[in-house]
Amino acid sequence: MKRLLSLIIVINTMIFGASSTFAQSENYVAIGDSLAAGQTPYQEIDHGYSDFIAMRLGMTGQLSNFTKELAFPSFTTTDVLKRIKSKEASDLLADATLITISAGANDLLRLVQVNPTAGTLAFSQLQTDYALNIARKNMVDILEELKVRAPKAKIYVMGYYFAYPNVHATQKEGTNRQLIKLNTILQQQAEQAGAVYVNVFDAFGLNATSFLPNISDVHPNFEGYRQMANAFLYEYSGGDALTISAIELPKSHPISFNDILEKQTKSVPIREEKKKPDSIARTIQGFIGYAAFIDKARAI
């Protein structure tokens, strides 16, 4: 009887101890570029790693609110810094308890010239060094701003994966060195600011063709985003307690840039047509569009 009682006490301690570890209900704000926004490999918006993080936290009763309004395709670190300083970001950040940031890849990758058919890459070392230095300075400012604007938030800085698994092996080394430099910058600045760096590189490696199916695009599929979400959840929980399995992924519901533009246009009443584009803020499939996104869609 004593042994049974002891076993019950141990089981209860494990259950309720684990529950108390993840007791906080998070107000989660995803900040950054197309990865935070959930861009697919085919120029669409769908569930991304931030959505999967929110899904898991919601399933475990740890989520009170989630938004990726401050995440946007093509954002550089300069764009992210400007966005978090905006009036629209103030309330979101003031109430945030959890923030993830994806910023820096667009500073670097826009300088890489890719020929996906030939499997070749080219870049200027001088230009990339300059871009990496700008990214470093901006990340310092971003994290300092968030200390002030989101005083209640625990901040996680997402690292990046190697985005060109389909190029020839001999072409990967030089570009990967630049990525390692970027990830090192992100990790150093995160640690100096008291934030947490999330390593996603190891889950992808240099040959993650199954996560990056479009040879002409650098964005991952659902499985790639699941790997990113799990890398975060490992850091967040201190282990594998919150890991998302492949069978738990939701069904895909992609929406194209053109569809977003069309729905945005239809959602604006006639009397508002003369207002500035940045006054538009409609939620479509979990993604909030704004002026720059509409401009991008129109340019396609």
Rosetta silent file (secondary structure, phi, psi, omega in degrees, C-alpha in Angstrom):
SEQUENCE: MKRLLSLIIVINTMIFGASSTFAQSENYVAIGDSLAAGQTPYQEIDHGYSDFIAMRLGMTGQLSNFTKELAFPSFTTTDVLKRIKSKEASDLLADATLITISAGANDLLRLVQVNPTAGTLAFSQLQTDYALNIARKNMVDILEELKVRAPKAKIYVMGYYFAYPNVHATQKEGTNRQLIKLNTILQQQAEQAGAVYVNVFDAFGLNATSFLPNISDVHPNFEGYRQMANAFLYEYSGGDALTISAIELPKSHPISFNDILEKQTKSVPIREEKKKPDSIARTIQGFIGYAAFIDKARAI
SCORE:     score description
SCORE:     0.000 S_00000001
   1 L     0.000  -41.977  179.033    0.000    0.000    0.000 S_00000001
   2 H   -63.928  -38.133  179.990    2.841    2.361    0.866 S_00000001
   3 H   -66.968  -38.514  178.005    4.524    1.551   -2.428 S_00000001
   4 H   -64.565  -41.854  179.394    1.291    2.282   -4.328 S_00000001
   5 H   -63.048  -41.276  179.346    0.884    5.575   -2.472 S_00000001
   6 H   -63.840  -40.224  179.947    4.453    6.563   -3.298 S_00000001
   7 H   -63.870  -41.588  178.173    3.890    5.749   -6.967 S_00000001
   8 H   -62.324  -40.415  179.755    0.748    7.909   -7.059 S_00000001
   9 H   -63.845  -42.478 -179.840    2.648   10.805   -5.472 S_00000001
  10 H   -63.672  -45.200 -179.994    5.441   10.482   -8.052 S_00000001
  11 H   -62.039  -45.080  179.094    2.967   10.408  -10.973 S_00000001
  12 H   -61.944  -38.553  179.126    1.077   13.436   -9.645 S_00000001
  13 H   -64.121  -41.577  179.958    4.331   15.330   -9.197 S_00000001
  14 H   -64.990  -43.775 -177.259    5.325   14.573  -12.800 S_00000001
  15 H   -68.389  -55.253 -175.021    1.942   15.634  -14.213 S_00000001
  16 H   -74.494  -27.734  175.182    1.341   18.773  -12.203 S_00000001
  17 H   -66.053  -43.519  178.471    5.009   19.737  -12.194 S_00000001
  18 H   -65.253  -39.450 -179.971    5.103   19.625  -15.978 S_00000001
  19 H   -62.988  -41.090 -177.855    1.866   21.610  -16.216 S_00000001
  20 H   -69.565  -26.516  178.729    3.183   24.359  -13.976 S_00000001
  21 H   -62.041  -36.059 -177.299    6.329   24.595  -16.107 S_00000001
  22 L  -112.525   37.877 -172.502    4.209   25.727  -19.062 S_00000001
  23 L   -76.230  -26.441 -173.917    1.531   27.555  -17.093 S_00000001
  24 L   -67.571  135.048  174.099    1.943   30.995  -18.651 S_00000001
  25 L   -93.623  117.001 -169.514   -0.563   32.000  -21.305 S_00000001
  26 E   -89.040  144.087  166.513    1.418   33.826  -23.957 S_00000001
  27 E  -103.100   97.968 -167.453    0.595   36.897  -25.996 S_00000001
  28 E   -97.853  125.198  177.275    2.698   35.916  -28.997 S_00000001
  29 E  -119.923  119.449  176.547    3.900   38.412  -31.620 S_00000001
  30 E   -94.392  127.472 -176.767    5.858   37.143  -34.635 S_00000001
  31 E  -119.994  144.224  169.352    8.143   39.770  -36.173 S_00000001
  32 E   135.234 -143.717 -169.249   10.209   39.721  -39.323 S_00000001
  33 L   -96.759 -157.541 -175.455   10.402   38.596  -42.915 S_00000001
  34 H   -63.690  -26.674  178.132    8.610   36.118  -45.187 S_00000001
  35 H   -68.628  -40.213  176.120    9.511   33.158  -42.981 S_00000001
  36 H   -69.126  -31.661 -179.834    7.673   34.690  -40.043 S_00000001
  37 H   -77.156  -23.065  179.443    4.798   35.586  -42.378 S_00000001
  38 L    93.374   35.755  178.997    4.563   32.027  -43.722 S_00000001
  39 E   -72.449  136.650 -178.935    5.467   32.438  -47.374 S_00000001
  40 L   -86.751  174.449  176.210    5.400   29.172  -49.299 S_00000001
  41 L   -71.492   -0.584 -174.189    7.847   28.016  -51.990 S_00000001
  42 L  -127.895   39.875  173.436    5.281   29.088  -54.595 S_00000001
  43 L    58.528   45.741  177.522    4.656   32.793  -53.906 S_00000001
  44 E  -134.899  166.975  173.578    1.760   32.259  -51.512 S_00000001
  45 E  -112.482  133.174  179.879    1.005   32.863  -47.845 S_00000001
  46 L  -149.284 -158.854  175.618    0.045   29.917  -45.635 S_00000001
  47 L   -71.230  131.481  175.385    0.914   28.512  -42.235 S_00000001
  48 L  -118.394 -167.413 -176.818    4.554   29.151  -41.336 S_00000001
  49 H   -61.682  -35.635 -179.232    6.679   28.364  -38.311 S_00000001
  50 H   -66.470  -36.492  176.472    5.030   31.104  -36.234 S_00000001
  51 H   -64.567  -39.586 -179.934    1.593   29.616  -36.959 S_00000001
  52 H   -68.925  -37.113  174.934    2.822   26.178  -35.900 S_00000001
  53 H   -61.469  -47.436  179.182    4.269   27.610  -32.692 S_00000001
  54 H   -61.610  -39.117  178.156    0.942   29.303  -31.970 S_00000001
  55 H   -59.119  -48.729 -178.708   -0.880   26.058  -32.784 S_00000001
  56 H   -65.054  -44.707  179.536    1.169   24.066  -30.278 S_00000001
  57 H   -63.990  -35.309  176.808    0.912   26.667  -27.530 S_00000001
  58 H   -65.936  -39.365 -179.251   -2.819   26.860  -28.132 S_00000001
  59 H   -66.076  -27.832 -178.401   -3.184   23.079  -27.864 S_00000001
  60 L  -100.855   10.420  177.904   -1.449   23.107  -24.481 S_00000001
  61 L    71.953   25.357 -176.171   -3.391   26.074  -23.125 S_00000001
  62 L  -109.457   13.651 -175.371   -0.391   28.373  -23.258 S_00000001
  63 E  -129.305  126.004  174.938   -1.660   30.930  -25.780 S_00000001
  64 E  -103.667  -29.253 -179.586   -3.971   33.871  -25.200 S_00000001
  65 E  -159.545  148.840  178.023   -3.267   35.757  -28.444 S_00000001
  66 E  -143.789  136.884  173.801   -1.180   35.464  -31.617 S_00000001
  67 E  -145.469  144.807  169.857   -0.434   37.883  -34.455 S_00000001
  68 E  -120.344   31.719  178.755    2.012   38.028  -37.334 S_00000001
  69 E   -62.228  -26.334 -178.746    0.962   41.529  -38.331 S_00000001
  70 E   -94.463   12.289  176.240    4.550   42.682  -37.858 S_00000001
  71 E  -109.891  139.233 -171.947    5.878   40.004  -40.220 S_00000001
  72 L  -154.710  133.002  177.819    6.129   40.756  -43.901 S_00000001
  73 L   -56.892  138.166  176.887    7.627   39.204  -47.063 S_00000001
  74 L    81.124    0.370 -179.711   10.863   40.838  -48.251 S_00000001
  75 L   -62.810  131.982  169.090   11.549   42.686  -44.965 S_00000001
  76 L   -94.568  178.848  176.674   15.198   43.443  -44.267 S_00000001
  77 H   -63.730  -32.763  176.679   16.507   44.329  -40.820 S_00000001
  78 H   -63.540  -43.135  178.500   16.019   47.994  -41.749 S_00000001
  79 H   -64.308  -41.844 -179.373   12.354   47.313  -42.554 S_00000001
  80 H   -63.618  -43.470  178.851   11.849   45.371  -39.319 S_00000001
  81 H   -60.345  -44.699  178.607   13.363   48.175  -37.267 S_00000001
  82 H   -62.793  -40.650 -176.912   11.086   50.708  -38.957 S_00000001
  83 H   -65.552  -43.373 -177.371    8.058   48.458  -38.460 S_00000001
  84 H   -72.963  -15.876  175.114    8.513   47.958  -34.712 S_00000001
  85 L   -87.270   -6.854 -174.771    8.857   51.714  -34.307 S_00000001
  86 L   -72.837  158.176  178.146    5.535   52.326  -36.068 S_00000001
  87 H   -61.224  -37.946 -178.747    2.390   53.504  -34.351 S_00000001
  88 H   -63.259  -26.875 -176.956    0.604   50.317  -35.426 S_00000001
  89 H   -83.908  -17.362 -170.174    3.132   48.188  -33.539 S_00000001
  90 H   -56.111  -53.938 -177.118    2.892   50.010  -30.215 S_00000001
  91 H   -67.620  -39.607  179.747   -0.077   48.211  -28.670 S_00000001
  92 H   -59.347  -45.418 -176.782    0.936   44.813  -30.030 S_00000001
  93 H   -74.683  -35.391 -178.634    4.395   45.062  -28.521 S_00000001
  94 H   -61.424  -33.043 -177.701    3.299   46.610  -25.231 S_00000001
  95 H   -95.755   -5.391 -174.968    1.142   43.563  -24.473 S_00000001
  96 L   -68.984  139.625  171.782    3.502   40.924  -25.870 S_00000001
  97 L  -113.895  -15.890  179.860    4.921   38.253  -23.572 S_00000001
  98 E  -141.047  128.889  179.832    6.552   36.201  -26.328 S_00000001
  99 E  -132.852  134.767  167.372    8.286   37.467  -29.474 S_00000001
 100 E  -114.985  144.868 -179.436   10.072   35.665  -32.284 S_00000001
 101 E  -127.012  126.474  167.440   12.194   37.565  -34.807 S_00000001
 102 E  -116.232  107.049 -178.850   13.280   36.484  -38.280 S_00000001
 103 L  -153.569  136.106  176.553   15.446   39.237  -39.722 S_00000001
 104 L   130.853  -32.244 -176.940   18.683   39.355  -41.670 S_00000001
 105 H   -63.142  -40.778 -178.281   18.338   36.892  -44.542 S_00000001
 106 H   -69.919  -25.155  173.353   16.998   39.473  -46.976 S_00000001
 107 H   -61.422  -36.234 -173.143   19.924   41.772  -46.190 S_00000001
 108 H   -94.875  -50.445 -170.439   22.190   38.997  -47.440 S_00000001
 109 H   -68.242  -24.471  178.805   20.322   36.827  -49.971 S_00000001
 110 L   -67.516  -13.703  179.041   19.276   39.700  -52.206 S_00000001
 111 L   -92.912   -7.955 -178.552   22.971   40.039  -53.043 S_00000001
 112 L   -90.017  124.492  177.454   23.301   36.405  -54.130 S_00000001
 113 E   -94.486  119.257 -173.087   22.896   35.797  -57.856 S_00000001
 114 E  -116.050  135.012  169.298   21.414   32.357  -58.430 S_00000001
 115 E  -116.168   92.126 -173.448   21.075   30.314  -61.577 S_00000001
 116 L   -63.638  -31.489 -179.923   18.872   27.448  -60.352 S_00000001
 117 L   -69.572  -44.753  179.073   18.989   25.596  -63.652 S_00000001
 118 L   -79.944  -17.729 -179.859   22.767   25.648  -63.865 S_00000001
 119 L    73.817   35.953 -177.175   23.083   25.168  -60.097 S_00000001
 120 E  -120.958  154.931  177.606   25.441   28.114  -59.616 S_00000001
 121 E  -130.737  150.028  174.907   25.743   30.975  -57.108 S_00000001
 122 E  -150.481  145.714  177.192   27.669   34.247  -57.221 S_00000001
 123 L  -159.297  161.256  176.436   28.088   37.201  -54.879 S_00000001
 124 L   -96.326  122.966 -179.321   30.407   40.078  -54.101 S_00000001
 125 H   -61.501  -38.792  179.725   32.306   39.610  -50.852 S_00000001
 126 H   -61.756  -43.647  179.711   32.588   43.379  -50.369 S_00000001
 127 H   -66.172  -42.310 -178.988   28.821   43.816  -50.718 S_00000001
 128 H   -68.035  -37.259  176.797   28.007   40.932  -48.384 S_00000001
 129 H   -61.535  -42.114  178.637   30.437   42.191  -45.736 S_00000001
 130 H   -64.542  -44.863 -179.069   28.750   45.581  -45.868 S_00000001
 131 H   -63.286  -39.765  179.495   25.267   44.007  -45.690 S_00000001
 132 H   -66.056  -35.734  178.190   26.244   41.839  -42.724 S_00000001
 133 H   -68.279  -39.032  175.603   27.556   44.867  -40.869 S_00000001
 134 H   -63.203  -43.440  179.227   24.276   46.711  -41.492 S_00000001
 135 H   -61.247  -40.342  178.628   22.351   43.667  -40.261 S_00000001
 136 H   -62.263  -48.706 -179.687   24.467   43.574  -37.110 S_00000001
 137 H   -61.964  -42.017 -179.224   23.874   47.252  -36.342 S_00000001
 138 H   -67.305  -37.052  178.548   20.150   46.950  -37.034 S_00000001
 139 H   -65.746  -36.012  174.365   19.786   43.878  -34.836 S_00000001
 140 H   -58.420  -47.890 -178.373   21.381   45.786  -31.980 S_00000001
 141 H   -67.890  -39.378  179.381   18.811   48.547  -32.472 S_00000001
 142 H   -60.610  -47.205 -177.339   15.894   46.117  -32.934 S_00000001
 143 H   -69.962  -34.246  175.867   16.627   44.324  -29.687 S_00000001
 144 H   -67.516  -42.594  177.450   17.156   47.590  -27.819 S_00000001
 145 H   -60.474  -41.826 -177.579   13.846   48.941  -29.149 S_00000001
 146 H   -68.835  -29.257  174.954   12.030   45.798  -28.098 S_00000001
 147 H   -59.688  -37.417 -178.260   13.382   46.082  -24.566 S_00000001
 148 H   -83.036  -44.541 -172.792   11.588   49.412  -24.341 S_00000001
 149 H   -84.462  -21.466  179.587    8.496   48.680  -26.439 S_00000001
 150 L  -132.098   65.461 -172.270    7.895   45.109  -25.255 S_00000001
 151 L   -65.565  -20.186 -178.032    9.071   45.097  -21.637 S_00000001
 152 L   -94.199   -2.153 -169.421    7.090   41.975  -20.709 S_00000001
 153 L   -93.439  139.507  165.355    8.273   39.832  -23.629 S_00000001
 154 E   -87.917  128.519 -171.442   10.749   36.987  -23.774 S_00000001
 155 E  -109.904  133.361  178.016   12.487   37.396  -27.129 S_00000001
 156 E  -120.998  125.589  178.817   13.706   34.619  -29.410 S_00000001
 157 E  -100.513  117.701 -177.893   15.895   35.376  -32.432 S_00000001
 158 E   -81.147  132.113  172.402   15.487   32.788  -35.171 S_00000001
 159 L   -80.009 -175.546 -176.668   18.566   31.682  -37.067 S_00000001
 160 L  -124.262  156.815  177.053   18.532   30.737  -40.745 S_00000001
 161 L   -99.063  165.562  174.075   18.970   27.596  -42.832 S_00000001
 162 L   -75.692  122.939 -166.913   21.036   27.160  -45.997 S_00000001
 163 L   -95.244    1.587 -174.622   18.581   28.165  -48.734 S_00000001
 164 L  -127.286   61.464 -175.947   20.228   26.648  -51.848 S_00000001
 165 L   -69.777  -16.797 -174.790   20.344   22.860  -51.440 S_00000001
 166 L   -89.934   -7.581  179.700   19.949   22.230  -55.186 S_00000001
 167 L   -77.005  165.288  179.685   23.098   23.986  -56.367 S_00000001
 168 L   -60.811  146.479 -177.500   26.297   22.077  -57.070 S_00000001
 169 H   -55.324  -37.151 -179.027   28.242   21.034  -53.992 S_00000001
 170 H   -68.796  -16.641 -177.878   31.222   23.139  -55.069 S_00000001
 171 H   -91.270  -11.845 -171.985   28.965   26.215  -55.123 S_00000001
 172 H   -81.215  -33.155 -169.149   27.677   25.846  -51.580 S_00000001
 173 H   -59.531  -49.330 -175.999   30.768   26.503  -49.506 S_00000001
 174 H   -64.693  -44.786  179.290   31.250   30.221  -50.142 S_00000001
 175 H   -68.299  -36.704  178.949   27.591   31.187  -49.675 S_00000001
 176 H   -64.079  -33.802  176.738   27.299   28.975  -46.621 S_00000001
 177 H   -61.562  -37.446  178.781   30.209   30.833  -45.029 S_00000001
 178 H   -68.553  -38.037  177.426   28.223   34.072  -45.373 S_00000001
 179 H   -64.584  -41.152  178.301   25.194   32.399  -43.786 S_00000001
 180 H   -61.797  -39.840  176.684   27.311   31.191  -40.890 S_00000001
 181 H   -61.019  -44.021  179.177   28.524   34.769  -40.408 S_00000001
 182 H   -62.330  -47.546  179.714   24.911   35.984  -40.348 S_00000001
 183 H   -62.440  -36.500  177.573   23.846   33.326  -37.858 S_00000001
 184 H   -64.453  -42.318  176.841   26.858   34.133  -35.681 S_00000001
 185 H   -60.104  -47.674 -178.268   25.875   37.816  -35.697 S_00000001
 186 H   -62.140  -42.071  179.434   22.282   36.951  -34.759 S_00000001
 187 H   -65.930  -45.105 -179.400   23.411   34.648  -31.961 S_00000001
 188 H   -62.382  -45.430 -178.505   25.898   37.140  -30.543 S_00000001
 189 H   -68.684  -36.447  176.977   23.433   40.027  -30.569 S_00000001
 190 H   -62.187  -48.571 -178.124   20.689   37.876  -29.062 S_00000001
 191 H   -64.823  -39.212  179.097   22.898   36.730  -26.214 S_00000001
 192 H   -66.636  -28.562 -178.931   24.196   40.224  -25.535 S_00000001
 193 L   -92.091    0.098 -178.905   20.634   41.536  -25.337 S_00000001
 194 L    80.894   15.617  176.638   19.429   38.743  -23.046 S_00000001
 195 L   -94.310  177.369 -179.264   17.376   37.125  -25.801 S_00000001
 196 E  -112.556  130.293  176.177   17.476   33.479  -26.922 S_00000001
 197 E   -90.691  136.558  179.771   18.973   32.381  -30.222 S_00000001
 198 E  -112.031  115.007 -179.519   17.216   29.534  -32.043 S_00000001
 199 L   -82.585  114.793  174.771   19.439   27.370  -34.250 S_00000001
 200 L  -109.781   -9.752 -177.599   17.524   26.087  -37.288 S_00000001
 201 H   -59.619  -44.028 -174.086   20.576   25.440  -39.479 S_00000001
 202 H   -63.373  -31.600 -179.435   21.276   22.001  -38.016 S_00000001
 203 H   -71.379  -22.904 -178.137   17.792   20.717  -38.830 S_00000001
 204 H  -100.795  -47.590 -174.428   18.305   21.598  -42.517 S_00000001
 205 L    69.494 -156.988 -176.371   21.998   21.197  -43.271 S_00000001
 206 L   -99.332   -4.785 -171.898   23.247   21.846  -46.802 S_00000001
 207 L  -130.956   37.153 -173.194   21.075   19.353  -48.664 S_00000001
 208 L   -83.728   58.093 -179.495   17.517   19.891  -47.418 S_00000001
 209 L   -65.739  -25.739  179.486   15.821   19.418  -50.788 S_00000001
 210 L   -74.151  -20.137  177.613   12.837   17.768  -49.081 S_00000001
 211 L   -95.323  -22.629 -176.098   12.220   20.973  -47.087 S_00000001
 212 L  -124.848   78.734 -168.136   12.958   23.353  -49.987 S_00000001
 213 L   -77.379  -19.715 -177.468   11.193   21.787  -52.988 S_00000001
 214 L   -98.190  113.351 -175.222   11.265   24.701  -55.440 S_00000001
 215 L   -65.685  -15.075 -179.461   14.739   25.126  -56.922 S_00000001
 216 L  -102.521   11.981 -175.857   13.866   28.734  -57.806 S_00000001
 217 L  -143.595  145.719 -174.447   12.649   29.727  -54.346 S_00000001
 218 L   -98.160    4.265 -175.694   14.236   29.888  -50.888 S_00000001
 219 L   -92.620  143.752 -177.299   11.092   29.283  -48.791 S_00000001
 220 L   -83.137  164.967  171.456   10.384   25.966  -47.056 S_00000001
 221 L   -85.937 -172.437 -178.554    7.343   23.728  -47.232 S_00000001
 222 H   -57.659  -40.720 -178.147    5.258   22.693  -44.213 S_00000001
 223 H   -65.248  -38.356  175.954    7.833   20.138  -43.135 S_00000001
 224 H   -64.139  -43.119  177.941   10.578   22.759  -43.209 S_00000001
 225 H   -65.564  -32.685  176.688    8.458   25.150  -41.165 S_00000001
 226 H   -64.080  -40.383  177.807    7.731   22.314  -38.723 S_00000001
 227 H   -61.539  -40.844  178.679   11.470   21.858  -38.229 S_00000001
 228 H   -65.713  -44.552  179.353   11.820   25.574  -37.500 S_00000001
 229 H   -61.265  -42.947 -179.741    8.906   25.551  -35.066 S_00000001
 230 H   -66.567  -33.176  175.886   10.330   22.537  -33.248 S_00000001
 231 H   -62.773  -41.538  175.941   13.728   24.218  -32.953 S_00000001
 232 H   -64.975  -48.882 -175.160   11.985   27.114  -31.222 S_00000001
 233 H   -61.479  -30.569  175.823    9.821   24.849  -29.038 S_00000001
 234 H   -64.525  -46.505  178.635   12.928   22.998  -27.868 S_00000001
 235 H   -66.634  -38.890 -176.897   14.486   26.252  -26.660 S_00000001
 236 H   -65.784  -43.133 -174.882   11.183   27.460  -25.229 S_00000001
 237 H   -96.766  -13.173 -177.580   10.433   24.330  -23.209 S_00000001
 238 L    79.679   17.827 -179.469   13.980   23.189  -22.523 S_00000001
 239 L   175.473 -156.968 -175.115   13.387   19.845  -24.210 S_00000001
 240 L   -99.281   13.103 -174.236   11.121   17.860  -26.495 S_00000001
 241 L   -60.069  -30.431 -175.418    7.904   18.194  -24.454 S_00000001
 242 L  -108.058   12.264 -176.808    6.207   20.422  -27.048 S_00000001
 243 L   -55.157  135.872  177.324    7.557   18.843  -30.238 S_00000001
 244 L   -93.416  127.301  176.920    5.115   18.896  -33.163 S_00000001
 245 L   -87.366  161.650 -178.339    4.858   15.632  -35.102 S_00000001
 246 H   -61.611  -33.697 -177.079    4.299   15.507  -38.857 S_00000001
 247 H   -74.259  -12.377  179.241    0.803   14.063  -38.426 S_00000001
 248 H   -88.163   -6.351 -177.725   -0.236   17.083  -36.365 S_00000001
 249 L   -66.229  139.966  178.993    0.309   19.562  -39.164 S_00000001
 250 L   -73.224  168.853  175.437   -2.869   21.308  -40.356 S_00000001
 251 L   -69.524  147.943  179.406   -4.141   21.152  -43.906 S_00000001
 252 L   -75.610  134.557  174.610   -2.597   23.623  -46.302 S_00000001
 253 L  -134.456   68.180 -176.467   -4.712   26.660  -47.212 S_00000001
 254 L   -71.148  150.086  173.841   -2.417   28.823  -49.340 S_00000001
 255 E  -131.457  130.302 -175.517   -3.499   32.187  -50.671 S_00000001
 256 E   -76.616  162.835  176.383   -1.648   33.853  -53.521 S_00000001
 257 H   -59.933  -40.599 -179.814   -0.400   37.433  -53.515 S_00000001
 258 H   -65.337  -38.034  177.538   -2.879   38.249  -56.251 S_00000001
 259 H   -66.163  -38.370  177.386   -5.760   36.763  -54.238 S_00000001
 260 H   -63.522  -43.233  178.087   -4.716   38.804  -51.225 S_00000001
 261 H   -60.603  -44.399 -179.128   -4.650   41.924  -53.380 S_00000001
 262 H   -63.754  -43.359  179.966   -8.107   41.159  -54.764 S_00000001
 263 H   -69.161  -35.504  176.899   -9.588   40.524  -51.327 S_00000001
 264 H   -62.125  -44.400 -178.822   -7.919   43.629  -49.942 S_00000001
 265 H   -62.200  -43.851 -179.606   -9.419   45.710  -52.744 S_00000001
 266 H   -69.036  -25.994 -176.181  -12.907   44.296  -52.176 S_00000001
 267 H   -80.777  -11.133 -178.194  -12.651   44.798  -48.410 S_00000001
 268 L   -92.548  116.652  178.524  -12.129   48.568  -48.659 S_00000001
 269 L   -60.074  155.443 -178.190  -15.427   50.517  -48.715 S_00000001
 270 H   -56.929  -40.272 -177.305  -15.871   53.093  -51.489 S_00000001
 271 H   -66.054  -13.947 -178.566  -15.753   55.969  -49.023 S_00000001
 272 H  -100.798    1.629 -174.137  -12.276   54.848  -47.960 S_00000001
 273 L   -60.546  -27.840 -177.390  -10.760   54.650  -51.411 S_00000001
 274 L   -87.623   -2.330  178.711   -9.031   58.003  -51.034 S_00000001
 275 L   -73.466  160.723  178.939   -7.382   57.046  -47.784 S_00000001
 276 L   -67.337  146.258 -178.107   -3.702   56.240  -47.710 S_00000001
 277 H   -57.027  -31.686 -176.333   -2.888   52.547  -48.361 S_00000001
 278 H   -73.095   -1.781  174.325   -1.306   52.109  -44.934 S_00000001
 279 H   -81.883  -10.740 -179.253   -4.703   52.594  -43.321 S_00000001
 280 L   -79.977  128.807  176.511   -5.693   49.170  -44.661 S_00000001
 281 L  -151.876   78.631  179.905   -5.366   46.383  -42.117 S_00000001
 282 L  -107.949  140.662  177.795   -7.627   43.442  -42.927 S_00000001
 283 E   -87.676  122.939  178.254   -6.995   39.895  -41.743 S_00000001
 284 E  -128.368  116.608  179.012   -6.974   37.375  -44.587 S_00000001
 285 L    51.658   41.457  177.891   -6.249   33.717  -43.841 S_00000001
 286 L    77.844    4.596 -179.144   -4.419   34.739  -40.685 S_00000001
 287 E  -119.780  129.817 -179.044   -2.234   37.258  -42.523 S_00000001
 288 E   -97.411  123.370 -177.493   -2.654   40.971  -42.166 S_00000001
 289 L   -93.651  151.954  175.635   -1.887   42.954  -45.286 S_00000001
 290 L  -144.853 -177.303 -167.761   -0.568   46.470  -45.492 S_00000001
 291 H   -53.025  -47.504 -175.850    0.621   48.931  -48.100 S_00000001
 292 H   -64.391  -35.503  178.973    3.981   47.368  -48.913 S_00000001
 293 H   -67.313  -41.102  178.020    2.451   43.948  -49.361 S_00000001
 294 H   -63.641  -41.548  178.119   -0.177   45.344  -51.728 S_00000001
 295 H   -62.103  -38.928  178.888    2.551   47.110  -53.697 S_00000001
 296 H   -64.807  -42.938 -178.827    4.460   43.817  -53.940 S_00000001
 297 H   -64.014  -39.751  179.914    1.353   42.005  -55.158 S_00000001
 298 H   -66.568  -27.267 -177.133    0.698   44.630  -57.795 S_00000001
 299 H   -80.035  -14.251 -177.471    4.237   44.306  -59.050 S_00000001
 300 L   -74.014    0.000    0.000    3.906   40.575  -59.707 S_00000001
